[in-house]
């Protein structure tokens, strides 16, 4: 399978999003900036950011220097960011984007996402239950649409939306979301959501982080993108099927997991702050998983890692159970 055919994915806006992006959630000060610089020099042209990761200033300083040094041009990069839950009020949405643009030192963002279908009280800090508020996605989305109209967000979308929540939004949206960024990997394949997004022309962008845990390489997800967040760990990359395929192809389990996402038509967002891993995670073109091995992935036991328990409460917010948050997709 020619690698170049999978280097970009076309969105419903007509824009082409680079199919491999660097995830930038929680890292030690200095590490994320170095990671972004290394990734861009290696060849990454897609950087996935969020206000909630609290590192956009550092990333912005690095981007500015890379532009000044002629390493890359702004128009060659795809920069994504995300709207915080406490900025869901329509009047706060443009202010939030302006803050992100200021920190990233950019004039526009390529993709702006509603980070979660969850609203927090304005100016709240942390994820205490009493900070949860009742979400109103249609009103927030209307404000997102004005950002698209202005050109400051060249594409808009959502993150962590279930099939039902995405469907409900599509029914009322003037501008349909271009992207739904979600957890999706061989151990949580999101079959229903993938089929729905494909049918509706909404691109799936897939988060996966390769981290080092007691000398075992695993997949980890930062559910809240906030200092102090406990990372979820799982044996995604130690799954016997994944290891078997990796050994047959002479690749790492991480490369196979990422290539699996590419072959399904997703953009993939590996996160690492180690240069050798960043380079390895980009080496997923110019080879493919053959059909006889690809079918083996359907045998993998499924389990959602990122559950969003902090957004569920018996009294506060919009969701009383995990099932309500994910509309049964757990």
C-alpha positions as CSV (number, residue, x, y, z in Angstrom):
1,X,0.0,0.0,0.0
2,X,1.7,3.3,-1.1
3,X,2.4,5.3,2.0
4,X,1.8,8.7,0.5
5,X,-1.9,7.9,0.0
6,X,-2.4,7.8,3.8
7,X,-0.4,10.9,4.7
8,X,-3.5,13.2,4.7
9,X,-7.2,12.7,5.4
10,X,-9.7,15.0,3.7
11,X,-12.3,16.7,5.9
12,X,-15.8,17.7,5.0
13,X,-14.5,21.3,4.7
14,X,-12.2,20.1,1.9
15,X,-9.1,20.7,4.0
16,X,-6.5,18.0,4.3
17,X,-5.4,17.1,7.8
18,X,-2.0,15.4,8.2
19,X,-2.7,11.8,9.3
20,X,-0.1,11.7,12.0
21,X,0.0,14.3,14.7
22,X,1.9,14.8,17.9
23,X,-0.2,14.7,21.1
24,X,0.8,17.3,23.7
25,X,-1.1,16.6,26.8
26,X,0.5,16.8,30.3
27,X,4.3,16.7,30.3
28,X,7.0,18.2,32.5
29,X,7.9,21.8,31.8
30,X,10.3,22.1,28.9
31,X,9.6,18.6,27.6
32,X,6.6,19.4,25.5
33,X,8.4,22.3,23.8
34,X,11.3,20.1,23.0
35,X,9.0,17.3,21.8
36,X,7.2,19.7,19.4
37,X,10.5,21.0,18.0
38,X,11.8,17.5,17.5
39,X,8.6,16.3,15.9
40,X,8.5,19.1,13.4
41,X,12.1,18.6,12.5
42,X,11.4,14.8,12.0
43,X,8.6,15.6,9.7
44,X,5.4,16.0,11.7
45,X,3.1,18.7,10.4
46,X,0.2,18.2,12.8
47,X,0.3,19.3,16.5
48,X,-2.6,18.5,18.8
49,X,-3.0,21.0,21.6
50,X,-5.6,22.0,24.1
51,X,-6.1,24.9,26.6
52,X,-6.7,22.3,29.2
53,X,-3.2,20.9,28.8
54,X,-1.9,24.1,30.2
55,X,1.2,24.2,27.9
56,X,0.1,26.2,24.9
57,X,2.4,29.1,25.9
58,X,5.4,26.9,25.7
59,X,4.3,25.4,22.4
60,X,3.7,28.9,21.0
61,X,7.2,30.0,21.9
62,X,8.7,27.0,20.1
63,X,6.5,27.5,17.0
64,X,7.5,31.1,16.8
65,X,11.2,30.2,16.9
66,X,10.7,27.5,14.3
67,X,9.0,29.9,12.0
68,X,11.7,32.6,12.5
69,X,14.5,30.0,11.9
70,X,12.9,28.9,8.6
71,X,12.4,25.3,9.8
72,X,8.8,25.3,8.8
73,X,6.1,27.8,7.5
74,X,2.9,28.4,9.4
75,X,0.8,27.3,6.3
76,X,2.6,24.0,6.4
77,X,1.4,23.1,9.9
78,X,-1.9,21.9,11.1
79,X,-2.6,23.1,14.7
80,X,-5.6,21.8,16.7
81,X,-6.8,23.2,20.0
82,X,-9.8,22.6,22.2
83,X,-12.4,24.5,24.2
84,X,-12.4,24.1,28.0
85,X,-15.6,23.1,29.7
86,X,-15.7,26.4,31.7
87,X,-15.8,28.3,28.5
88,X,-19.0,26.8,27.0
89,X,-21.2,29.9,27.4
90,X,-21.6,31.4,23.9
91,X,-20.0,34.8,24.9
92,X,-17.0,33.0,26.3
93,X,-16.2,30.8,23.3
94,X,-14.6,33.5,21.2
95,X,-12.6,34.8,24.2
96,X,-11.3,31.3,24.8
97,X,-10.1,31.0,21.2
98,X,-8.4,34.4,21.4
99,X,-6.6,33.2,24.6
100,X,-5.4,30.1,22.7
101,X,-4.3,32.1,19.7
102,X,-2.4,34.5,22.0
103,X,-0.6,31.7,23.8
104,X,0.2,29.8,20.6
105,X,1.2,33.1,18.9
106,X,-1.0,32.3,15.9
107,X,-3.5,34.3,13.8
108,X,-5.8,31.3,13.2
109,X,-6.2,27.7,14.3
110,X,-6.7,24.9,11.8
111,X,-9.1,22.9,14.0
112,X,-11.0,23.9,17.1
113,X,-12.8,21.3,19.1
114,X,-15.3,21.2,22.0
115,X,-13.1,19.1,24.3
116,X,-15.9,17.3,26.1
117,X,-19.7,17.3,26.0
118,X,-19.4,18.6,29.6
119,X,-19.8,22.1,31.0
120,X,-18.1,23.5,34.1
121,X,-19.0,26.7,35.9
122,X,-17.4,29.8,34.6
123,X,-14.0,30.6,36.2
124,X,-14.1,27.3,38.1
125,X,-10.8,25.6,38.9
126,X,-10.4,21.8,39.0
127,X,-12.9,19.1,38.6
128,X,-14.8,19.1,41.9
129,X,-18.3,17.9,41.4
130,X,-19.8,21.2,42.5
131,X,-18.1,22.8,39.5
132,X,-20.2,20.7,37.1
133,X,-22.9,22.6,35.2
134,X,-25.7,21.6,32.8
135,X,-24.4,21.4,29.3
136,X,-26.1,23.0,26.3
137,X,-24.1,21.8,23.2
138,X,-26.4,23.5,20.6
139,X,-25.8,27.0,22.0
140,X,-22.0,26.4,22.4
141,X,-21.9,25.0,18.9
142,X,-23.5,28.1,17.4
143,X,-20.7,30.2,18.9
144,X,-18.2,27.7,17.4
145,X,-19.8,28.3,14.0
146,X,-19.1,32.0,14.3
147,X,-15.4,31.2,14.8
148,X,-15.5,29.2,11.6
149,X,-17.3,32.1,9.8
150,X,-14.6,34.5,11.0
151,X,-11.8,32.3,9.6
152,X,-10.0,32.2,13.0
153,X,-11.0,28.5,13.2
154,X,-10.6,27.0,9.8
155,X,-12.4,23.8,10.9
156,X,-14.5,23.0,14.0
157,X,-15.4,19.8,15.6
158,X,-15.9,17.9,18.8
159,X,-14.0,15.5,21.1
160,X,-15.2,12.6,23.3
161,X,-18.7,12.6,21.7
162,X,-20.7,9.4,21.6
163,X,-22.7,8.4,18.5
164,X,-25.9,9.8,20.0
165,X,-24.4,13.1,21.0
166,X,-22.8,13.5,17.6
167,X,-26.1,12.6,15.9
168,X,-28.0,15.1,18.1
169,X,-25.5,17.8,17.2
170,X,-25.7,17.0,13.4
171,X,-29.5,17.5,13.6
172,X,-29.2,21.1,14.7
173,X,-25.8,22.2,13.3
174,X,-25.6,24.8,10.5
175,X,-22.0,23.8,10.0
176,X,-21.5,20.1,10.7
177,X,-18.5,19.1,12.8
178,X,-15.5,18.2,10.7
179,X,-13.9,16.0,13.3
180,X,-14.7,13.9,16.4
181,X,-11.5,13.2,18.4
182,X,-11.9,10.1,20.5
183,X,-10.2,7.2,22.2
184,X,-10.0,4.4,19.5
185,X,-7.4,1.7,19.4
186,X,-7.2,-2.1,18.8
187,X,-8.6,-2.7,22.4
188,X,-11.4,-0.1,22.0
189,X,-12.3,-0.1,18.3
190,X,-15.5,2.0,18.4
191,X,-17.2,0.0,15.7
192,X,-20.6,1.8,16.0
193,X,-19.1,5.3,16.2
194,X,-16.7,4.6,13.3
195,X,-19.5,3.5,11.0
196,X,-21.7,6.5,12.0
197,X,-18.9,9.0,11.4
198,X,-18.1,7.5,8.0
199,X,-21.8,7.6,7.0
200,X,-22.0,11.3,8.1
201,X,-18.7,12.5,6.7
202,X,-17.2,13.3,10.1
203,X,-13.5,12.4,10.4
204,X,-12.3,10.4,13.4
205,X,-9.1,11.5,15.0
206,X,-7.6,9.0,17.3
207,X,-5.6,9.6,20.5
208,X,-3.0,7.2,21.7
209,X,0.0,7.8,23.9
210,X,3.0,5.5,24.1
211,X,4.5,5.8,27.6
212,X,7.1,3.9,29.6
213,X,5.7,2.0,32.6
214,X,8.2,-0.2,34.5
215,X,10.1,-0.9,31.3
216,X,6.9,-2.0,29.5
217,X,5.5,0.0,26.7
218,X,1.9,0.7,27.2
219,X,-0.9,3.0,26.0
220,X,-1.8,5.7,28.3
221,X,-4.5,8.3,28.1
222,X,-4.8,11.6,30.0
223,X,-8.6,11.9,30.6
224,X,-8.8,15.5,31.8
225,X,-5.6,17.2,30.4
226,X,-5.0,18.8,33.8
227,X,-2.0,18.9,36.2
228,X,-2.4,16.2,38.8
229,X,-4.5,14.0,36.5
230,X,-3.8,10.3,37.2
231,X,-2.9,8.6,33.9
232,X,-4.9,5.6,32.9
233,X,-2.7,2.6,32.1
234,X,-3.7,-0.5,30.1
235,X,-2.1,-3.4,28.3
236,X,-3.2,-2.1,24.9
237,X,0.4,-2.5,23.5
238,X,1.1,-5.7,25.3
239,X,-2.0,-7.5,23.8
240,X,-0.8,-10.8,22.4
241,X,-2.5,-10.2,19.0
242,X,-0.8,-6.9,18.6
243,X,2.6,-8.4,19.6
244,X,2.1,-11.3,17.2
245,X,1.4,-8.9,14.3
246,X,4.3,-6.7,15.3
247,X,6.7,-9.6,15.3
248,X,5.5,-10.9,12.0
249,X,6.0,-7.4,10.4
250,X,9.2,-6.5,12.2
251,X,7.6,-3.5,13.8
252,X,6.9,-2.3,17.3
253,X,3.4,-2.8,18.8
254,X,3.0,1.0,18.9
255,X,3.7,1.2,15.2
256,X,1.2,-1.5,14.4
257,X,-1.5,0.1,16.6
258,X,-0.9,3.4,14.8
259,X,-0.9,1.8,11.4
260,X,-4.1,0.0,12.3
261,X,-5.7,3.5,12.8
262,X,-4.3,4.8,9.5
263,X,-5.6,1.9,7.5
264,X,-9.1,2.5,8.9
265,X,-8.9,6.1,7.6
266,X,-8.3,7.9,10.9
267,X,-5.7,10.4,11.8
268,X,-3.7,9.2,14.7
269,X,-2.2,11.2,17.6
270,X,0.7,9.4,19.4
271,X,2.1,11.2,22.4
272,X,5.7,11.0,23.5
273,X,8.4,13.4,24.7
274,X,11.3,11.1,23.8
275,X,12.8,11.9,20.4
276,X,13.5,8.3,19.5
277,X,9.9,7.4,20.2
278,X,8.6,10.4,18.3
279,X,10.6,9.3,15.3
280,X,9.5,5.7,15.6
281,X,5.8,6.7,15.8
282,X,6.2,8.6,12.5
283,X,7.6,5.6,10.8
284,X,4.3,4.1,9.9
285,X,4.1,4.8,6.2
286,X,5.4,2.8,3.2
287,X,4.3,-0.5,4.8
288,X,1.0,-2.0,5.7
289,X,-0.8,-4.6,7.8
290,X,-1.9,-7.3,5.3
291,X,-5.5,-8.4,5.3
292,X,-4.9,-11.8,6.9
293,X,-3.3,-10.1,9.9
294,X,-5.7,-7.1,10.0
295,X,-8.6,-9.4,10.5
296,X,-7.0,-10.7,13.7
297,X,-7.8,-7.4,15.4
298,X,-11.5,-8.3,15.5
299,X,-10.7,-11.0,18.0
300,X,-9.3,-8.6,20.6
301,X,-11.3,-8.1,23.8
302,X,-12.8,-4.6,24.0
303,X,-12.7,-2.2,26.9
304,X,-12.9,1.6,27.1
305,X,-10.0,3.1,29.1
306,X,-11.1,6.8,29.3
307,X,-14.4,6.7,31.2
308,X,-14.7,10.3,32.4
309,X,-15.8,9.5,35.9
310,X,-15.0,13.1,37.1
311,X,-17.9,14.3,34.9
312,X,-20.5,12.1,36.5
313,X,-22.3,12.9,39.7
314,X,-25.6,12.1,41.4
315,X,-26.4,15.7,42.0
316,X,-24.2,18.1,39.9
317,X,-23.9,18.4,36.1
318,X,-25.8,16.7,33.3
319,X,-24.8,13.1,33.8
320,X,-25.8,10.8,36.6
321,X,-24.0,7.7,35.3
322,X,-21.1,6.7,33.1
323,X,-23.8,5.2,30.8
324,X,-25.4,8.6,30.4
325,X,-22.1,10.3,29.6
326,X,-21.3,7.8,26.8
327,X,-24.9,6.9,25.9
328,X,-24.2,3.2,26.6
329,X,-21.0,3.0,24.5
330,X,-18.8,1.6,27.3
